[in-house]
């Protein structure tokens, strides 16, 4: 595993990342909400990339993992810009984005920024627009009023917070209500036992993407994380068999 490095933003915040320089397109793994680059899918992607001589970038958003900042100050817009800044300063010419859960929403925003640099995308339980479908009206009213909403966390003892800043920013970045101007090959993996992100979201995303080269892989007994050995094997198989962008 490459050592952690840091990129200093104009704000002075340091963003932690690991980068392996190899053949492209560079695999860029975008973690989920409150996750980081030490997760199982991220590290498996880096291990696979190193074993196959591929270029790979892992990172922690500000307020997450080893990066500077307070999670409460984070937003999709800010994290999109951090990912874009790292791609711009590293020797990366072509990109394959891999987005897990919230990272699957972020990959759409980063993909739009990359333009012709984007060669393919892989979503794992992608969760675009969860600010809309993921909250009830009472929670939305609290977030609109600037309050933080806390929910039970099935993956740890502490409740999961959603801060008003994040939610209000996310509401301006919804993508499922429009055609998404991305034309590269896309693969969407989703467990049908996902209790956090309905697998129908991947079907909606498939419809919204302008690309005709979209495939949805449903895992009948898969949960939200898709981090079992067989799930990781599926992800790596998808990465190995991605077609080249026709452009």
C-alpha positions in Angstrom: 0.0 0.0 0.0 1.5 3.4 -0.9 2.3 5.8 1.9 -0.2 8.5 2.8 0.7 11.9 1.2 -1.0 15.3 1.7 -2.1 18.0 -0.7 -2.6 21.4 0.7 -5.7 23.3 -0.5 -5.7 27.1 -1.0 -7.7 27.2 2.3 -4.6 25.6 4.1 -6.4 22.3 4.7 -4.5 19.2 4.0 -6.2 16.4 2.1 -4.8 12.9 2.6 -4.3 10.5 -0.3 -2.5 7.4 -1.5 -1.3 7.3 -5.1 0.2 4.5 -7.2 1.5 5.6 -10.6 1.0 3.0 -13.3 -0.9 2.4 -16.5 -4.1 4.2 -17.0 -6.9 5.0 -16.8 -6.3 5.8 -13.2 -8.7 4.1 -10.8 -10.1 6.8 -8.4 -12.0 5.4 -5.5 -14.6 7.7 -3.9 -15.7 6.5 -0.4 -19.2 6.7 1.0 -20.6 9.0 3.7 -18.4 9.2 6.8 -16.1 6.6 5.2 -12.4 6.8 4.2 -9.7 5.3 2.1 -9.0 2.5 4.5 -12.3 0.7 3.8 -12.2 -2.8 2.4 -13.3 -2.0 -1.2 -10.9 0.9 -1.4 -7.9 -1.1 -0.2 -8.8 -4.1 -2.4 -9.0 -1.7 -5.4 -5.5 -0.4 -4.6 -4.1 -3.9 -4.1 -5.5 -5.0 -7.4 -4.2 -1.9 -9.2 -0.7 -2.5 -7.8 -0.7 -6.1 -8.8 -1.8 -5.3 -12.3 0.4 -2.2 -12.8 -2.5 0.1 -12.9 -2.6 3.7 -11.7 -4.8 4.2 -8.6 -5.8 7.1 -6.3 -7.4 6.7 -2.9 -8.3 9.8 -0.7 -10.0 11.0 2.4 -12.4 13.9 2.0 -11.9 16.9 4.3 -13.2 16.0 7.8 -12.7 12.3 7.2 -9.9 9.8 7.9 -6.5 11.5 7.9 -7.5 14.7 6.2 -7.9 18.0 8.0 -11.2 19.6 8.8 -14.5 19.1 10.6 -17.0 16.7 9.1 -19.8 19.1 10.0 -18.3 21.6 7.4 -18.2 19.1 4.6 -20.4 19.1 1.5 -20.7 17.4 -1.9 -19.5 20.6 -3.6 -16.5 20.8 -1.4 -15.5 17.2 -1.7 -16.1 17.3 -5.5 -13.6 20.2 -5.7 -11.1 18.3 -3.5 -11.2 15.2 -5.7 -10.9 17.4 -8.8 -7.9 19.3 -7.3 -6.0 16.0 -6.6 -6.7 14.7 -10.1 -5.4 18.0 -11.5 -2.1 18.0 -9.6 -1.2 14.3 -10.1 0.1 12.7 -13.3 -3.4 11.6 -14.3 -4.5 11.8 -18.0 -7.5 9.4 -18.0 -9.8 8.4 -15.1 -12.1 5.5 -14.1 -14.2 6.7 -11.2 -15.4 4.1 -8.6 -18.1 5.5 -6.3 -19.4 3.7 -3.2 -22.8 4.8 -1.8 -22.6 8.6 -1.5 -19.4 8.3 -3.5 -21.6 7.1 -6.3 -23.4 10.5 -6.3 -20.0 12.3 -6.0 -18.7 10.3 -9.0 -21.4 11.9 -11.2 -20.4 15.4 -10.2 -16.6 14.7 -10.6 -17.3 12.9 -13.9 -19.1 16.0 -15.3 -16.1 18.1 -14.3 -13.6 15.7 -15.9 -15.1 15.8 -19.4 -13.0 13.9 -21.9 -10.7 12.7 -19.1 -13.4 10.4 -17.9 -13.2 6.9 -19.5 -15.5 4.8 -17.3 -17.4 4.7 -14.1 -18.3 2.0 -11.6 -21.0 2.6 -8.9 -21.3 0.3 -5.9 -24.7 0.8 -4.2 -24.6 4.3 -5.7 -26.8 6.8 -3.8 -27.5 9.9 -5.9 -30.1 12.3 -4.6 -30.4 10.6 -1.2 -31.0 14.1 0.3 -34.4 13.7 -1.4 -35.5 10.1 -1.0 -33.5 9.3 2.1 -35.3 11.6 4.6 -38.9 12.0 5.7 -40.7 15.4 5.7 -40.1 16.0 9.4 -36.3 15.5 8.9 -36.3 17.7 5.9 -38.0 20.4 7.9 -35.4 20.3 10.6 -32.6 20.4 8.0 -34.2 23.3 6.2 -34.3 25.1 9.5 -30.5 24.5 10.0 -30.8 21.7 12.5 -28.7 18.5 12.5 -30.6 15.2 12.0 -29.3 12.1 13.8 -30.2 8.5 12.7 -29.4 5.1 14.1 -26.1 3.7 12.7 -26.2 0.0 11.8 -22.4 0.0 11.5 -21.3 1.5 14.8 -22.4 2.7 18.3 -22.7 6.4 17.5 -25.7 7.8 15.6 -25.1 9.1 12.0 -25.4 12.9 11.7 -26.6 14.7 8.7 -25.7 18.4 9.0 -27.9 21.1 7.4 -25.0 22.5 5.4 -24.4 19.1 3.7 -28.1 18.5 3.1 -28.9 22.0 1.7 -25.9 21.8 -0.6 -26.9 18.3 -1.8 -30.4 19.5 -2.6 -28.9 21.7 -5.3 -26.9 18.9 -6.9 -29.6 16.3 -7.5 -29.1 14.4 -10.8 -31.9 11.8 -11.1 -34.4 14.4 -12.3 -32.5 15.2 -15.5 -30.4 13.6 -18.2 -26.8 13.2 -16.9 -24.4 14.3 -19.6 -22.0 11.3 -19.3 -21.4 9.1 -22.3 -18.6 6.7 -21.1 -19.1 3.0 -20.2 -20.8 2.7 -16.7 -21.2 -0.4 -14.5 -23.6 -0.3 -11.5 -23.4 -2.9 -8.8 -26.2 -3.1 -6.2 -27.3 -5.6 -3.6 -31.0 -6.5 -3.5 -30.9 -6.8 0.3 -29.6 -3.2 0.6 -31.5 -1.6 3.5 -29.9 1.8 3.1 -30.1 2.5 -0.7 -33.0 0.8 -2.6 -31.6 -1.1 -5.6 -34.1 0.7 -7.7 -31.9 3.8 -7.4 -29.3 2.1 -9.6 -32.1 1.4 -12.1 -33.1 5.1 -12.0 -29.5 6.1 -12.5 -29.1 3.8 -15.5 -32.1 5.6 -17.1 -30.8 9.1 -16.3 -27.3 8.5 -17.7 -27.0 9.6 -21.3 -24.6 6.8 -22.0 -25.9 3.8 -23.8 -23.1 1.6 -22.4 -24.6 1.1 -19.0 -24.9 -2.3 -17.3 -26.6 -2.9 -13.9 -25.3 -5.9 -11.8 -27.8 -7.0 -9.1 -26.6 -9.2 -6.3 -29.7 -11.0 -5.0 -28.2 -11.7 -1.5 -26.0 -8.6 -1.3 -26.3 -6.0 1.4 -25.5 -2.3 1.2 -21.8 -2.6 1.8 -21.1 -5.3 -0.8 -17.8 -6.0 1.0 -17.9 -9.8 1.3 -15.2 -11.8 -0.5 -17.5 -12.6 -3.4 -18.6 -9.0 -3.6 -15.0 -7.7 -3.8 -14.3 -10.4 -6.4 -17.2 -9.1 -8.5 -16.0 -5.5 -8.2 -12.5 -6.5 -9.3 -13.8 -8.6 -12.2 -15.8 -5.6 -13.4 -12.8 -3.4 -13.2 -10.7 -5.9 -15.2 -13.3 -6.1 -17.9 -14.2 -2.5 -18.4 -14.3 -1.6 -22.1 -12.3 1.4 -23.4 -14.2 4.6 -24.0 -15.0 4.7 -27.7 -13.7 8.2 -27.8 
